[in-house]
Amino acid sequence: MISSDPTARPDPWHSLHELLAAMDAEIEQVYVERGIEGVRPRFAYPLIRLAHTGPLTIRELAKSLDRSHSAISQTVAAMRKEGLVTSEPGPDARTRRIDLTERGRSLVPFLEAEWRATHAAVAELDGEVPHAMTAVVEEVRRALERRSMRQRILHHLVEPSP
């Protein structure tokens, strides 16, 4: 027996993904309006960090930003393509040291200002809505610490019979 298509129901994550994408697009629009092309909002955090720490390996950068090695590796590749960072051999054959280019370094003062403005905008939004986004995210994080997403999925998972 073929069950009904579960993807026909609304995706509970869709509105959150859509909201985050729209917010990132608005941040990117601020960059474009300032004549900054090829810079994505996800570049700001590592670019600012590199400006303050100096060259780091991808592993060191990922750890300092509390991001996965894979995510930072992909971000670094995209930033290198846009001429924002360089990649040189690291202390051993398996590592690469990432550093800012002149272009990357020149953008940091603006990115720091945008970072502060974005945080102020989030605080403003938190004050306008009945449930502050930052508080809700923290509450969800704590709930998942009590019982992980994996555990919750397994509780509801009804596997098909062989």
N, C-alpha and C positions, 0 to 999 in steps of 0.2 A: 504494500500500500504506500502510495506517495503522499507525504504530508504536505500541508499548505506551505507556500513559500514564506519563510520567516522574514525575508527582506521586503515583503510587501507592506509590513507594518512600519510605522514611522521609526526612524533610528533615534534613540534617545540622546546620542552624542552629536547628532547633526547640528543642532542649534548652537552648541558650545563650539564646535569646530568652525562653524560659519562665523560666529562672533569673534573668535580669536583671529581668523583670517582677515576679517573686515578691519579689525583694530590694527593688525600688522600692515594692511594695505594703506591705512590712513597715515601710519608712521612713515611708511615708504613715500607717500605723497608729500609729506613735509620735506623729505630729503630732495625729491625731484624739484619741488618749488624753490629750494635753495641751490639748485644747480648741481646737486650731488647725484650722479648717475651710477648705476651698478652696485649700489649699497643697499643691502637688505637689513631689516631690523635685527635679525639674528646675528649680524656681524658686530653690532655695537658692543656687546658684552666682551667677547674675546679681544676686540681691537683696543678697548679701554684697558682691559687687564694687561695686555702686552705692553701698552704704553707705560704702565706703572711697574711692571716686573722686569721688563727686558725680555730677551729671547727665552722661549720655553719649548720643551718637546711637546708633542701632541698629548702625550700621557699627562705631563705636568699641567698643561693648560686645561685639559678635561677635568683633572682633579681639583684645580683651583676654582673652576666654575661649577663644580658639582654636576657635570654632564658626562655622558658616556663617551668613551674613546671614539666609537663609530660616529656619533653625532658631530663631535669636534673635528674629526678627520674629514668628514664631508663638508663642514663649514669652512675649514681651512682650504680645502681644494677650491671651493667657490670663491673665497677671498683672494686666493692666489691668482685665479683666472681674471679677477677684476683689478689686479695689480695693487692689492692692499697689503699683502704679506709676501715674504720670501721664505723659502724652505731650504735649509742647508744641512749637510750631514751632521748628525749629533755625535755624542761621545762614543757610540758604537755603531756598527753597521745596520742595526735594526731601527735606529731612531733618527728623527729629523728635528732640527731646531727651527722654530718658527719665529720670525721677527717682522716688524713693521717695515714697509717701504716708506719712502718720503710721502707718497700720496696717502698711505694709511695713517701715518703720523700727523699729517696736516689736518685730517678729518677729526682727530680725537677731541679737540676742544669743542667742536660743534656737537659731536656724539655725546660727550659728557653733559652738555647743556640740554640736549634732547632727552637724555636719560633722566635727569632731574625733573624736567618738565613733564615727562611721561609719568613718573612716580607721583608728581603733584596732581596730574589729571586723574590717576587711579584713586588717589585719596579723595579727590573731589567727587568722583563717581560713587565711591563708598559712602559718602555723606548724603547722596541723593537717592539712594535705593534703600528699601526697607531691610535688606540683608546684604551687608557689605561683602563684596566679592572676595576680598582677602580673608575675611572671617569664615565664609562658607568653604573656601578652599582648605583652610586650616581644619575646619570641622570634618570635612571629608577625609583629609589626610589622617586625622586621629581615629576616625571610624575604621579606616583601612588598616591602621596599626592594630586595632583590636581584632579585626577579622579581615584578612586580605581579600583582594578581588578574586584571586585564584580560589580561595576557600568558598567564597560566595558563589562563584560560577559552578564549582563542583557540587555545591548544595542543590542547585537548580538544574544541573545537567541530567537529562534523561537520554541515555545513549540508545540508538536504534538497536533492535534485536538483530542477531546475525542471520 
